[in-house]
């Protein structure tokens, strides 16, 4: 694996850990979205919204 690909994968893993940490600290989806929106590099608003919705839903399933 190339150095750049390894670096990108490392950054994605860090973002994933951060997002899961933050979601556990939030009371509402809006609070969660506001805290992590700018950390997601992809500029596709639909992608970002879908990603955060998926994380929020998964977190709430695990919480029950």
PyMOL Python script that loads the backbone (N, CA, C, O; Angstrom):
from pymol import cmd

cmd.read_pdbstr("""\
ATOM      1  N   UNK A   1       0.854  -1.171   0.000  1.00  0.00           N
ATOM      2  CA  UNK A   1       0.000   0.000   0.000  1.00  0.00           C
ATOM      3  C   UNK A   1       0.897   1.229   0.000  1.00  0.00           C
ATOM      4  O   UNK A   1       1.907   1.277   0.701  1.00  0.00           O
ATOM      5  N   UNK A   2       0.516   2.210  -0.788  1.00  0.00           N
ATOM      6  CA  UNK A   2       1.307   3.422  -0.883  1.00  0.00           C
ATOM      7  C   UNK A   2       1.176   4.287   0.368  1.00  0.00           C
ATOM      8  O   UNK A   2       0.233   4.159   1.149  1.00  0.00           O
ATOM      9  N   UNK A   3       2.142   5.155   0.523  1.00  0.00           N
ATOM     10  CA  UNK A   3       2.154   6.043   1.693  1.00  0.00           C
ATOM     11  C   UNK A   3       0.934   6.947   1.760  1.00  0.00           C
ATOM     12  O   UNK A   3       0.357   7.142   2.830  1.00  0.00           O
ATOM     13  N   UNK A   4       0.547   7.491   0.630  1.00  0.00           N
ATOM     14  CA  UNK A   4      -0.597   8.407   0.612  1.00  0.00           C
ATOM     15  C   UNK A   4      -1.878   7.660   0.977  1.00  0.00           C
ATOM     16  O   UNK A   4      -2.681   8.150   1.771  1.00  0.00           O
ATOM     17  N   UNK A   5      -2.067   6.483   0.400  1.00  0.00           N
ATOM     18  CA  UNK A   5      -3.259   5.704   0.712  1.00  0.00           C
ATOM     19  C   UNK A   5      -3.283   5.345   2.197  1.00  0.00           C
ATOM     20  O   UNK A   5      -4.337   5.418   2.829  1.00  0.00           O
ATOM     21  N   UNK A   6      -2.166   4.967   2.750  1.00  0.00           N
ATOM     22  CA  UNK A   6      -2.081   4.643   4.175  1.00  0.00           C
ATOM     23  C   UNK A   6      -2.417   5.855   5.027  1.00  0.00           C
ATOM     24  O   UNK A   6      -3.095   5.729   6.047  1.00  0.00           O
ATOM     25  N   UNK A   7      -1.952   7.022   4.619  1.00  0.00           N
ATOM     26  CA  UNK A   7      -2.239   8.251   5.354  1.00  0.00           C
ATOM     27  C   UNK A   7      -3.739   8.572   5.308  1.00  0.00           C
ATOM     28  O   UNK A   7      -4.326   8.953   6.321  1.00  0.00           O
ATOM     29  N   UNK A   8      -4.349   8.418   4.142  1.00  0.00           N
ATOM     30  CA  UNK A   8      -5.778   8.683   3.992  1.00  0.00           C
ATOM     31  C   UNK A   8      -6.592   7.706   4.838  1.00  0.00           C
ATOM     32  O   UNK A   8      -7.551   8.105   5.498  1.00  0.00           O
ATOM     33  N   UNK A   9      -6.218   6.449   4.820  1.00  0.00           N
ATOM     34  CA  UNK A   9      -6.937   5.458   5.612  1.00  0.00           C
ATOM     35  C   UNK A   9      -6.796   5.754   7.110  1.00  0.00           C
ATOM     36  O   UNK A   9      -7.744   5.565   7.872  1.00  0.00           O
ATOM     37  N   UNK A  10      -5.633   6.211   7.521  1.00  0.00           N
ATOM     38  CA  UNK A  10      -5.419   6.588   8.920  1.00  0.00           C
ATOM     39  C   UNK A  10      -6.310   7.767   9.297  1.00  0.00           C
ATOM     40  O   UNK A  10      -6.906   7.777  10.374  1.00  0.00           O
ATOM     41  N   UNK A  11      -6.403   8.759   8.417  1.00  0.00           N
ATOM     42  CA  UNK A  11      -7.255   9.918   8.671  1.00  0.00           C
ATOM     43  C   UNK A  11      -8.734   9.515   8.748  1.00  0.00           C
ATOM     44  O   UNK A  11      -9.473  10.023   9.592  1.00  0.00           O
ATOM     45  N   UNK A  12      -9.161   8.610   7.873  1.00  0.00           N
ATOM     46  CA  UNK A  12     -10.536   8.136   7.906  1.00  0.00           C
ATOM     47  C   UNK A  12     -10.838   7.412   9.220  1.00  0.00           C
ATOM     48  O   UNK A  12     -11.916   7.574   9.792  1.00  0.00           O
ATOM     49  N   UNK A  13      -9.897   6.629   9.683  1.00  0.00           N
ATOM     50  CA  UNK A  13     -10.074   5.915  10.942  1.00  0.00           C
ATOM     51  C   UNK A  13     -10.166   6.895  12.116  1.00  0.00           C
ATOM     52  O   UNK A  13     -10.993   6.723  13.011  1.00  0.00           O
ATOM     53  N   UNK A  14      -9.333   7.897  12.107  1.00  0.00           N
ATOM     54  CA  UNK A  14      -9.390   8.919  13.161  1.00  0.00           C
ATOM     55  C   UNK A  14     -10.714   9.667  13.143  1.00  0.00           C
ATOM     56  O   UNK A  14     -11.299   9.926  14.195  1.00  0.00           O
ATOM     57  N   UNK A  15     -11.191  10.017  11.943  1.00  0.00           N
ATOM     58  CA  UNK A  15     -12.476  10.696  11.820  1.00  0.00           C
ATOM     59  C   UNK A  15     -13.586   9.808  12.351  1.00  0.00           C
ATOM     60  O   UNK A  15     -14.462  10.278  13.077  1.00  0.00           O
ATOM     61  N   UNK A  16     -13.561   8.538  11.999  1.00  0.00           N
ATOM     62  CA  UNK A  16     -14.574   7.603  12.464  1.00  0.00           C
ATOM     63  C   UNK A  16     -14.576   7.528  13.991  1.00  0.00           C
ATOM     64  O   UNK A  16     -15.643   7.555  14.603  1.00  0.00           O
ATOM     65  N   UNK A  17     -13.412   7.435  14.607  1.00  0.00           N
ATOM     66  CA  UNK A  17     -13.319   7.399  16.067  1.00  0.00           C
ATOM     67  C   UNK A  17     -13.855   8.691  16.675  1.00  0.00           C
ATOM     68  O   UNK A  17     -14.576   8.658  17.672  1.00  0.00           O
ATOM     69  N   UNK A  18     -13.507   9.814  16.085  1.00  0.00           N
ATOM     70  CA  UNK A  18     -13.976  11.115  16.570  1.00  0.00           C
ATOM     71  C   UNK A  18     -15.492  11.213  16.488  1.00  0.00           C
ATOM     72  O   UNK A  18     -16.147  11.627  17.445  1.00  0.00           O
ATOM     73  N   UNK A  19     -16.047  10.831  15.342  1.00  0.00           N
ATOM     74  CA  UNK A  19     -17.488  10.917  15.134  1.00  0.00           C
ATOM     75  C   UNK A  19     -18.217  10.045  16.153  1.00  0.00           C
ATOM     76  O   UNK A  19     -19.220  10.476  16.722  1.00  0.00           O
ATOM     77  N   UNK A  20     -17.733   8.829  16.391  1.00  0.00           N
ATOM     78  CA  UNK A  20     -18.389   7.949  17.352  1.00  0.00           C
ATOM     79  C   UNK A  20     -18.228   8.468  18.773  1.00  0.00           C
ATOM     80  O   UNK A  20     -19.116   8.261  19.600  1.00  0.00           O
ATOM     81  N   UNK A  21     -17.141   9.125  19.073  1.00  0.00           N
ATOM     82  CA  UNK A  21     -16.976   9.731  20.394  1.00  0.00           C
ATOM     83  C   UNK A  21     -17.972  10.886  20.570  1.00  0.00           C
ATOM     84  O   UNK A  21     -18.646  10.981  21.595  1.00  0.00           O
ATOM     85  N   UNK A  22     -18.054  11.743  19.580  1.00  0.00           N
ATOM     86  CA  UNK A  22     -18.934  12.915  19.649  1.00  0.00           C
ATOM     87  C   UNK A  22     -20.402  12.508  19.713  1.00  0.00           C
ATOM     88  O   UNK A  22     -21.164  13.100  20.477  1.00  0.00           O
ATOM     89  N   UNK A  23     -20.812  11.527  18.940  1.00  0.00           N
ATOM     90  CA  UNK A  23     -22.223  11.130  18.932  1.00  0.00           C
ATOM     91  C   UNK A  23     -22.655  10.686  20.324  1.00  0.00           C
ATOM     92  O   UNK A  23     -23.808  10.888  20.708  1.00  0.00           O
ATOM     93  N   UNK A  24     -21.762  10.094  21.069  1.00  0.00           N
ATOM     94  CA  UNK A  24     -22.117   9.639  22.416  1.00  0.00           C
ATOM     95  C   UNK A  24     -22.272  10.800  23.398  1.00  0.00           C
ATOM     96  O   UNK A  24     -22.830  10.629  24.482  1.00  0.00           O
ATOM     97  N   UNK A  25     -21.785  11.965  23.022  1.00  0.00           N
ATOM     98  CA  UNK A  25     -21.861  13.140  23.883  1.00  0.00           C
ATOM     99  C   UNK A  25     -23.049  14.053  23.553  1.00  0.00           C
ATOM    100  O   UNK A  25     -23.270  15.048  24.244  1.00  0.00           O
ATOM    101  N   UNK A  26     -23.804  13.728  22.516  1.00  0.00           N
ATOM    102  CA  UNK A  26     -24.864  14.620  22.032  1.00  0.00           C
ATOM    103  C   UNK A  26     -26.250  14.126  22.425  1.00  0.00           C
ATOM    104  O   UNK A  26     -26.511  12.924  22.484  1.00  0.00           O
ATOM    105  N   UNK A  27     -27.122  15.078  22.689  1.00  0.00           N
ATOM    106  CA  UNK A  27     -28.506  14.777  23.040  1.00  0.00           C
ATOM    107  C   UNK A  27     -29.420  14.730  21.809  1.00  0.00           C
ATOM    108  O   UNK A  27     -30.410  13.999  21.801  1.00  0.00           O
ATOM    109  N   UNK A  28     -29.090  15.509  20.773  1.00  0.00           N
ATOM    110  CA  UNK A  28     -29.930  15.564  19.577  1.00  0.00           C
ATOM    111  C   UNK A  28     -29.075  15.407  18.320  1.00  0.00           C
ATOM    112  O   UNK A  28     -27.859  15.600  18.337  1.00  0.00           O
ATOM    113  N   UNK A  29     -29.758  15.048  17.231  1.00  0.00           N
ATOM    114  CA  UNK A  29     -29.068  14.930  15.952  1.00  0.00           C
ATOM    115  C   UNK A  29     -28.482  16.273  15.523  1.00  0.00           C
ATOM    116  O   UNK A  29     -27.367  16.330  15.004  1.00  0.00           O
ATOM    117  N   UNK A  30     -29.227  17.342  15.737  1.00  0.00           N
ATOM    118  CA  UNK A  30     -28.746  18.677  15.336  1.00  0.00           C
ATOM    119  C   UNK A  30     -27.457  19.050  16.073  1.00  0.00           C
ATOM    120  O   UNK A  30     -26.533  19.595  15.470  1.00  0.00           O
ATOM    121  N   UNK A  31     -27.397  18.764  17.344  1.00  0.00           N
ATOM    122  CA  UNK A  31     -26.183  19.034  18.114  1.00  0.00           C
ATOM    123  C   UNK A  31     -25.013  18.226  17.548  1.00  0.00           C
ATOM    124  O   UNK A  31     -23.908  18.744  17.382  1.00  0.00           O
ATOM    125  N   UNK A  32     -25.272  16.966  17.258  1.00  0.00           N
ATOM    126  CA  UNK A  32     -24.254  16.092  16.669  1.00  0.00           C
ATOM    127  C   UNK A  32     -23.780  16.636  15.327  1.00  0.00           C
ATOM    128  O   UNK A  32     -22.579  16.734  15.074  1.00  0.00           O
ATOM    129  N   UNK A  33     -24.738  16.990  14.467  1.00  0.00           N
ATOM    130  CA  UNK A  33     -24.398  17.498  13.133  1.00  0.00           C
ATOM    131  C   UNK A  33     -23.546  18.756  13.226  1.00  0.00           C
ATOM    132  O   UNK A  33     -22.554  18.887  12.510  1.00  0.00           O
ATOM    133  N   UNK A  34     -23.921  19.667  14.091  1.00  0.00           N
ATOM    134  CA  UNK A  34     -23.169  20.919  14.233  1.00  0.00           C
ATOM    135  C   UNK A  34     -21.725  20.671  14.686  1.00  0.00           C
ATOM    136  O   UNK A  34     -20.809  21.380  14.268  1.00  0.00           O
ATOM    137  N   UNK A  35     -21.533  19.680  15.527  1.00  0.00           N
ATOM    138  CA  UNK A  35     -20.191  19.421  16.061  1.00  0.00           C
ATOM    139  C   UNK A  35     -19.257  18.748  15.057  1.00  0.00           C
ATOM    140  O   UNK A  35     -18.046  18.968  15.106  1.00  0.00           O
ATOM    141  N   UNK A  36     -19.792  17.936  14.151  1.00  0.00           N
ATOM    142  CA  UNK A  36     -18.901  17.176  13.264  1.00  0.00           C
ATOM    143  C   UNK A  36     -18.968  17.563  11.795  1.00  0.00           C
ATOM    144  O   UNK A  36     -18.125  17.124  11.013  1.00  0.00           O
ATOM    145  N   UNK A  37     -19.936  18.365  11.398  1.00  0.00           N
ATOM    146  CA  UNK A  37     -20.141  18.686   9.979  1.00  0.00           C
ATOM    147  C   UNK A  37     -18.855  19.147   9.291  1.00  0.00           C
ATOM    148  O   UNK A  37     -18.522  18.634   8.223  1.00  0.00           O
ATOM    149  N   UNK A  38     -18.139  20.082   9.861  1.00  0.00           N
ATOM    150  CA  UNK A  38     -16.961  20.657   9.216  1.00  0.00           C
ATOM    151  C   UNK A  38     -15.749  19.719   9.201  1.00  0.00           C
ATOM    152  O   UNK A  38     -14.779  19.978   8.488  1.00  0.00           O
ATOM    153  N   UNK A  39     -15.794  18.654   9.965  1.00  0.00           N
ATOM    154  CA  UNK A  39     -14.680  17.710   9.988  1.00  0.00           C
ATOM    155  C   UNK A  39     -14.730  16.721   8.835  1.00  0.00           C
ATOM    156  O   UNK A  39     -13.738  16.056   8.536  1.00  0.00           O
ATOM    157  N   UNK A  40     -15.888  16.625   8.190  1.00  0.00           N
ATOM    158  CA  UNK A  40     -16.027  15.718   7.050  1.00  0.00           C
ATOM    159  C   UNK A  40     -15.598  16.471   5.803  1.00  0.00           C
ATOM    160  O   UNK A  40     -16.227  17.455   5.412  1.00  0.00           O
ATOM    161  N   UNK A  41     -14.540  16.011   5.193  1.00  0.00           N
ATOM    162  CA  UNK A  41     -13.909  16.722   4.082  1.00  0.00           C
ATOM    163  C   UNK A  41     -14.772  16.719   2.825  1.00  0.00           C
ATOM    164  O   UNK A  41     -14.761  17.693   2.072  1.00  0.00           O
ATOM    165  N   UNK A  42     -15.507  15.661   2.589  1.00  0.00           N
ATOM    166  CA  UNK A  42     -16.327  15.559   1.385  1.00  0.00           C
ATOM    167  C   UNK A  42     -17.311  16.726   1.337  1.00  0.00           C
ATOM    168  O   UNK A  42     -18.024  16.973   2.310  1.00  0.00           O
ATOM    169  N   UNK A  43     -17.356  17.439   0.226  1.00  0.00           N
ATOM    170  CA  UNK A  43     -18.213  18.613   0.089  1.00  0.00           C
ATOM    171  C   UNK A  43     -19.628  18.294  -0.381  1.00  0.00           C
ATOM    172  O   UNK A  43     -20.453  19.198  -0.514  1.00  0.00           O
ATOM    173  N   UNK A  44     -19.911  17.039  -0.631  1.00  0.00           N
ATOM    174  CA  UNK A  44     -21.240  16.626  -1.070  1.00  0.00           C
ATOM    175  C   UNK A  44     -22.178  16.641   0.143  1.00  0.00           C
ATOM    176  O   UNK A  44     -22.077  15.788   1.025  1.00  0.00           O
ATOM    177  N   UNK A  45     -23.082  17.612   0.176  1.00  0.00           N
ATOM    178  CA  UNK A  45     -23.976  17.803   1.325  1.00  0.00           C
ATOM    179  C   UNK A  45     -24.837  16.567   1.572  1.00  0.00           C
ATOM    180  O   UNK A  45     -25.060  16.186   2.721  1.00  0.00           O
ATOM    181  N   UNK A  46     -25.319  15.944   0.505  1.00  0.00           N
ATOM    182  CA  UNK A  46     -26.146  14.748   0.649  1.00  0.00           C
ATOM    183  C   UNK A  46     -25.336  13.626   1.284  1.00  0.00           C
ATOM    184  O   UNK A  46     -25.826  12.941   2.182  1.00  0.00           O
ATOM    185  N   UNK A  47     -24.110  13.433   0.828  1.00  0.00           N
ATOM    186  CA  UNK A  47     -23.245  12.400   1.391  1.00  0.00           C
ATOM    187  C   UNK A  47     -23.018  12.648   2.882  1.00  0.00           C
ATOM    188  O   UNK A  47     -23.147  11.732   3.693  1.00  0.00           O
ATOM    189  N   UNK A  48     -22.685  13.874   3.236  1.00  0.00           N
ATOM    190  CA  UNK A  48     -22.431  14.197   4.640  1.00  0.00           C
ATOM    191  C   UNK A  48     -23.677  13.967   5.490  1.00  0.00           C
ATOM    192  O   UNK A  48     -23.598  13.389   6.574  1.00  0.00           O
ATOM    193  N   UNK A  49     -24.813  14.416   4.999  1.00  0.00           N
ATOM    194  CA  UNK A  49     -26.059  14.230   5.732  1.00  0.00           C
ATOM    195  C   UNK A  49     -26.401  12.765   5.923  1.00  0.00           C
ATOM    196  O   UNK A  49     -26.801  12.344   7.008  1.00  0.00           O
ATOM    197  N   UNK A  50     -26.238  11.990   4.852  1.00  0.00           N
ATOM    198  CA  UNK A  50     -26.522  10.555   4.926  1.00  0.00           C
ATOM    199  C   UNK A  50     -25.566   9.859   5.896  1.00  0.00           C
ATOM    200  O   UNK A  50     -25.985   9.012   6.685  1.00  0.00           O
ATOM    201  N   UNK A  51     -24.295  10.216   5.836  1.00  0.00           N
ATOM    202  CA  UNK A  51     -23.293   9.623   6.718  1.00  0.00           C
ATOM    203  C   UNK A  51     -23.634   9.887   8.183  1.00  0.00           C
ATOM    204  O   UNK A  51     -23.617   8.972   9.006  1.00  0.00           O
ATOM    205  N   UNK A  52     -23.943  11.135   8.499  1.00  0.00           N
ATOM    206  CA  UNK A  52     -24.251  11.485   9.879  1.00  0.00           C
ATOM    207  C   UNK A  52     -25.566  10.853  10.326  1.00  0.00           C
ATOM    208  O   UNK A  52     -25.678  10.421  11.473  1.00  0.00           O
ATOM    209  N   UNK A  53     -26.553  10.790   9.452  1.00  0.00           N
ATOM    210  CA  UNK A  53     -27.819  10.132   9.785  1.00  0.00           C
ATOM    211  C   UNK A  53     -27.601   8.656  10.094  1.00  0.00           C
ATOM    212  O   UNK A  53     -28.180   8.116  11.037  1.00  0.00           O
ATOM    213  N   UNK A  54     -26.764   8.012   9.291  1.00  0.00           N
ATOM    214  CA  UNK A  54     -26.461   6.595   9.522  1.00  0.00           C
ATOM    215  C   UNK A  54     -25.784   6.386  10.869  1.00  0.00           C
ATOM    216  O   UNK A  54     -26.143   5.471  11.609  1.00  0.00           O
ATOM    217  N   UNK A  55     -24.814   7.223  11.190  1.00  0.00           N
ATOM    218  CA  UNK A  55     -24.111   7.101  12.467  1.00  0.00           C
ATOM    219  C   UNK A  55     -25.082   7.331  13.621  1.00  0.00           C
ATOM    220  O   UNK A  55     -25.081   6.579  14.595  1.00  0.00           O
ATOM    221  N   UNK A  56     -25.914   8.378  13.513  1.00  0.00           N
ATOM    222  CA  UNK A  56     -26.880   8.696  14.567  1.00  0.00           C
ATOM    223  C   UNK A  56     -27.845   7.526  14.774  1.00  0.00           C
ATOM    224  O   UNK A  56     -28.115   7.138  15.911  1.00  0.00           O
ATOM    225  N   UNK A  57     -28.361   6.968  13.688  1.00  0.00           N
ATOM    226  CA  UNK A  57     -29.291   5.848  13.781  1.00  0.00           C
ATOM    227  C   UNK A  57     -28.628   4.630  14.406  1.00  0.00           C
ATOM    228  O   UNK A  57     -29.204   3.985  15.282  1.00  0.00           O
ATOM    229  N   UNK A  58     -27.441   4.323  13.965  1.00  0.00           N
ATOM    230  CA  UNK A  58     -26.715   3.164  14.498  1.00  0.00           C
ATOM    231  C   UNK A  58     -26.420   3.346  15.979  1.00  0.00           C
ATOM    232  O   UNK A  58     -26.557   2.407  16.762  1.00  0.00           O
ATOM    233  N   UNK A  59     -26.020   4.537  16.359  1.00  0.00           N
ATOM    234  CA  UNK A  59     -25.728   4.825  17.766  1.00  0.00           C
ATOM    235  C   UNK A  59     -26.987   4.618  18.614  1.00  0.00           C
ATOM    236  O   UNK A  59     -26.928   4.004  19.679  1.00  0.00           O
ATOM    237  N   UNK A  60     -28.106   5.124  18.145  1.00  0.00           N
ATOM    238  CA  UNK A  60     -29.343   4.997  18.904  1.00  0.00           C
ATOM    239  C   UNK A  60     -29.829   3.545  18.985  1.00  0.00           C
ATOM    240  O   UNK A  60     -30.443   3.167  19.983  1.00  0.00           O
ATOM    241  N   UNK A  61     -29.573   2.732  17.974  1.00  0.00           N
ATOM    242  CA  UNK A  61     -29.911   1.311  18.024  1.00  0.00           C
ATOM    243  C   UNK A  61     -29.070   0.623  19.105  1.00  0.00           C
ATOM    244  O   UNK A  61     -29.584  -0.180  19.884  1.00  0.00           O
ATOM    245  N   UNK A  62     -27.783   0.944  19.143  1.00  0.00           N
ATOM    246  CA  UNK A  62     -26.879   0.321  20.109  1.00  0.00           C
ATOM    247  C   UNK A  62     -27.192   0.767  21.531  1.00  0.00           C
ATOM    248  O   UNK A  62     -26.977   0.017  22.483  1.00  0.00           O
ATOM    249  N   UNK A  63     -27.692   1.969  21.674  1.00  0.00           N
ATOM    250  CA  UNK A  63     -27.985   2.535  22.972  1.00  0.00           C
ATOM    251  C   UNK A  63     -29.168   1.824  23.646  1.00  0.00           C
ATOM    252  O   UNK A  63     -29.233   1.764  24.874  1.00  0.00           O
ATOM    253  N   UNK A  64     -30.073   1.304  22.875  1.00  0.00           N
ATOM    254  CA  UNK A  64     -31.301   0.674  23.417  1.00  0.00           C
ATOM    255  C   UNK A  64     -31.058  -0.683  23.987  1.00  0.00           C
ATOM    256  O   UNK A  64     -31.990  -1.324  24.473  1.00  0.00           O
TER     257      UNK A  64
END
""", "prot")
cmd.dss("prot")
cmd.show_as("cartoon", "prot")
cmd.util.cbc("prot")
cmd.orient("prot")
